[in-house]
């Protein structure tokens, strides 16, 4: 008999999506219900079309009359005996070397139910809360969910009373919610202490502090350089791209990439947010070096590697332009293979930067500029690398334009755990990034339309099955696996075959329909999404970023300028068509 599972969750986040896909792949039927209150939970269970309730990410209590009728399993991101809503925040703040995930039965007392499954894992150094949750926690949670679902079908299995369960982490205990006073630091503290506090709150809620007299929550922190000890801690001393450099104790600095005003619902690039709060970026000196941590080009022999590390996988206009320039520079090196890869960041790319758009003085203009800039990256990856084998190595999850950017490469590979969301419509967009060209080329026109219309996540196993990607690598030891794969494309015979096939296809497709014509068609549709707001892009964007709706002013152009003028001003001459290769 097929096991039917209802997933109750506070958000359809990456863990929930992974859990649903893995359970479905084992032959179970799965329905996901996003709930915010008891009434939502009641509506979700009224159909009674399930045998088991699993809650991979639930912030509210399941009513007793439901848990008494159906077995209900709660996934808690902490080891056995750990209780409380901020388990990971405390673990990272206190420097726990190991942590865990527990699947427990729902009871009136939160996190106190019997144990259905548990896992432990080491906590990597200097990891952010969001990265830990999306990797080690999610991996352990999926294993717990599968084991618990199996045990729910076993008539002789009895979940283990917590009071009798082993304690792999002996000091695990009930912790109170973490407040801002628990997260607080002084800018005179040493940078390692400050970084640990920010990383433990990264993603949400951030650490509240004061910068230039403005009360903000800070995110996206990275070590800076040594400065003169006489600099007042907390002083903004320089800027680079969208980030700001701040003096800390012991004569050191750190970079902060994103901020959220204390009274706002969503975060944005640090300089843009400060500008909204009345601090002109021109009042902050430029950093002596324009090089940052977010785009790095390295060459070794006949292999070039571009490593990207954008916060939450969001590519703003400046990032896209710098990435395009880096790909051009790489193509001028005497290399045979170019790899575009990520870091340990759980996101490889999610396309355009919605936060930068939201905080822009004229969001529609910024969206249009950002779209042109990411399209330029896709065009260059297709056209300027005709003499190279290009490999997109998806080290983190991808969505919307991030998926389509990767498809501009000759070869697309991915870590096993990541998710792909190859669609745009949830944000009220039709999409661009040459998606009408690269996606059908990969999976065929019919399946391309279905992926865009269904708006569902895709795991790497299915993505490989439909040839959306070419290979799946391990979650651990991914780098050695990738090195071995790159080596196979350095082989002269294989390299020649791939490059010749690519050049032949480029020529054939160029004759059929120029790339700039394809882009023009996509941009015509996107202009209606952005400037006419025909599918409520502005409100959907804000919902995605901040959870609340508000009226949008996207459709108010600067005085004396019309939207057609803006489209003409921002459009760029497209490069001649050079479509992607066969593999």
Secondary structure, 3 states (H helix, E strand, C coil): CCCEEEEEECCCCHHHHHHHHHHHHCCCEEEEEECCCHHHHHHHHCCCCCCEEEEEECCCCCCHHHHCCCCEEEEECCCCCCECCCHHHHHHHCCCCEEEEEEEECCCCCCCCCEEEEEEEECCCCCCHHHHHHHHHHHHHHHHHHHHHHHHCCCCCCCECHHHCCCCCCCCCECCCCCHHHHCCCCCCCHHHHHHHHHHCCCCCCEEEEECCEEEEEEEEEEEEECCCCCCCCCEEEEECCEEEEECHHHEEEEEEEEEECCCCCCEEHHHHHHHCCCCHHHCCECCCCCCCCEEEEEECCEEEEEECCHHHCECHHHHHHHHHHHHHHHCCCCCEEEEECCCCCEEECCECHHHHHHCCCHHHHHHHHHHHHHHHHHHHHHCCCCCEEEEEECCEEECHHHHHHCCCCEEEEECCCEEECCCHHHCCCCCCCHHHHHHHHHCHHHHHHHHHHCCCEEHHHHHHCCCCCEEECCCCHHHHHHHHHHHHHCHHHHHHHHHHHHHHHHHHHHHCCHHHHHHHHHHHHHHHHHCCCCCHHHHHHHHHHCCCCCCCCCCCCCCCCHHHHHHHHCCCCCCCCCCCCC
